């Protein structure tokens, strides 16, 4: 019995280490997607430094967001349904109220997840240097979105490996016979 309690305690400590820096406070509840918009705005305005050359990444990021598509009510639609404003001057303002029922409305959960994926995608293509800062905020919102499979690190999935070698071998030996 004591071993089981120690095992449960060890698991609880290891899981809580994942959420380091974020603690839910019922006296001061926050909407994680409001924090998402604030974090992106802070990066756009330079309040959170992004070690990147001045190449208008902010405008390119906003253009990417405005042209992205997310799950919507029974169809894919423009991300502008959730984006109120995105530009280097005003920052990133989301209509996060449209996501407040994501815990019980599967379509809102899909919209929330796709929004995190779109932000990660746009940052990975226009400001990769912002991804380590973004990852923590994204993870906090991700854990409030059921069945969401976003990779907040923005890591590209590898293509190739053993499957590519096998395909090349079949192509080579198949055509040479």
C-alpha positions in Angstrom: 0.0 0.0 0.0 2.8 2.4 0.9 4.5 1.6 -2.5 1.4 2.4 -4.3 1.0 5.8 -2.5 4.6 6.7 -3.3 4.1 5.8 -6.9 0.9 7.9 -7.2 2.8 10.8 -5.5 5.7 10.4 -7.8 3.4 10.5 -10.9 1.6 13.6 -9.5 4.9 15.4 -9.0 6.1 14.5 -12.6 2.8 15.6 -14.1 2.8 18.9 -12.2 6.3 19.6 -13.4 4.9 19.8 -17.0 2.7 22.7 -16.0 5.4 24.7 -14.3 4.7 28.4 -14.3 0.9 28.0 -14.6 -1.4 27.5 -11.7 -5.1 27.8 -11.8 -6.4 30.3 -9.3 -10.2 30.1 -8.8 -10.2 33.6 -7.2 -8.8 35.1 -10.5 -10.0 32.9 -13.3 -8.5 33.6 -16.7 -9.5 32.5 -20.2 -6.4 30.8 -21.7 -7.3 32.1 -25.2 -7.2 35.6 -23.9 -3.7 34.8 -22.7 -2.9 33.4 -26.2 -3.9 36.7 -27.8 -2.0 38.7 -25.2 1.2 36.6 -25.7 1.0 37.1 -29.5 0.4 40.8 -29.1 3.4 41.1 -26.7 5.6 39.4 -29.3 4.3 41.6 -32.2 4.8 44.8 -30.2 8.2 43.7 -28.9 7.2 43.6 -25.2 8.5 40.0 -25.3 11.6 40.2 -27.4 11.8 38.0 -30.4 15.5 37.6 -31.5 14.8 38.1 -35.2 15.9 40.5 -37.8 13.6 43.4 -38.7 12.0 41.9 -41.8 8.3 42.7 -41.2 7.7 39.3 -39.7 4.8 40.8 -37.7 2.9 41.8 -40.9 3.7 38.5 -42.5 2.5 36.6 -39.5 -0.8 38.6 -39.5 -1.2 38.0 -43.2 -0.7 34.3 -42.6 -3.3 34.3 -39.8 -5.8 36.3 -41.8 -5.5 33.9 -44.7 -5.7 30.7 -42.6 -8.6 28.4 -42.3 -10.0 26.7 -39.2 -12.7 24.2 -38.5 -16.0 26.0 -38.3 -19.6 25.2 -38.0 -19.7 22.1 -40.2 -17.1 23.4 -42.7 -13.7 24.9 -42.9 -13.8 28.6 -42.9 -11.6 31.7 -42.6 -9.9 32.2 -39.3 -11.3 35.8 -39.4 -14.3 34.3 -37.6 -12.2 34.4 -34.5 -9.7 37.1 -35.3 -10.9 40.6 -34.7 -7.6 42.4 -35.5 -4.1 41.4 -36.4 -1.6 44.0 -37.5 1.7 45.3 -36.2 0.2 48.5 -34.8 -2.8 47.1 -32.9 -1.5 43.6 -32.2 -3.6 40.4 -32.2 -7.1 40.5 -30.9 -9.3 37.4 -30.8 -12.9 36.8 -30.3 -12.2 34.3 -27.5 -15.9 34.3 -26.4 -16.6 32.1 -29.4 -14.5 29.4 -27.8 -15.8 29.5 -24.2 -17.9 26.3 -24.6 -15.1 24.3 -26.1 -15.3 21.8 -23.2 -18.9 20.8 -24.1 -19.2 21.8 -27.8 -17.0 19.6 -30.0 -17.0 22.0 -32.9 -15.8 24.9 -30.6 -13.1 22.5 -29.4 -12.0 21.9 -33.0 -12.0 25.6 -33.7 -9.9 26.2 -30.6 -7.4 23.5 -31.6 -7.2 24.7 -35.2 -6.5 28.2 -33.9 -3.6 27.0 -31.9 -2.3 25.0 -34.9 -2.6 28.1 -37.2 -0.8 30.4 -34.8 2.0 27.7 -34.4 2.2 27.3 -38.2 2.3 31.0 -38.9 5.0 31.6 -36.2 7.0 28.6 -37.5 7.0 30.1 -41.0 7.5 33.8 -40.2 9.2 34.0 -36.8 10.7 30.6 -35.7 12.6 32.4 -33.0 9.3 33.1 -31.2 8.4 29.4 -30.9 10.1 28.7 -27.5 8.2 31.6 -26.0 5.0 30.6 -27.7 5.2 26.9 -26.7 4.4 27.6 -23.0 1.3 29.7 -23.7 0.1 27.3 -26.4 0.4 24.4 -24.0 -1.6 26.2 -21.3 -4.5 26.7 -23.8 -4.0 23.2 -25.3 -4.7 21.5 -22.0 -8.1 23.2 -21.9 -9.1 22.0 -25.3 -10.4 18.4 -25.4 -9.1 16.0 -28.1 -6.6 18.6 -29.4 -3.5 17.2 -31.1 -1.5 20.5 -31.6 2.3 20.3 -31.4 3.0 23.6 -29.7 6.7 23.4 -30.4 6.1 23.9 -34.1 8.4 21.0 -34.8 8.2 19.9 -38.4 7.4 16.2 -38.8 10.1 14.3 -40.4 9.6 12.7 -43.8 11.6 9.7 -44.7 13.4 7.4 -42.3 13.1 3.7 -43.0 10.0 4.1 -45.2 11.9 6.3 -47.6 14.9 3.9 -47.7 12.6 0.9 -48.4 10.8 2.8 -51.2 14.1 3.7 -52.8 15.3 0.1 -52.6 12.1 -1.2 -54.1 12.3 1.4 -56.9 16.0 0.6 -57.6 15.7 -3.2 -57.5 12.3 -3.3 -59.1 13.4 -1.3 -62.1 16.8 -2.9 -62.5 15.3 -6.5 -62.7 
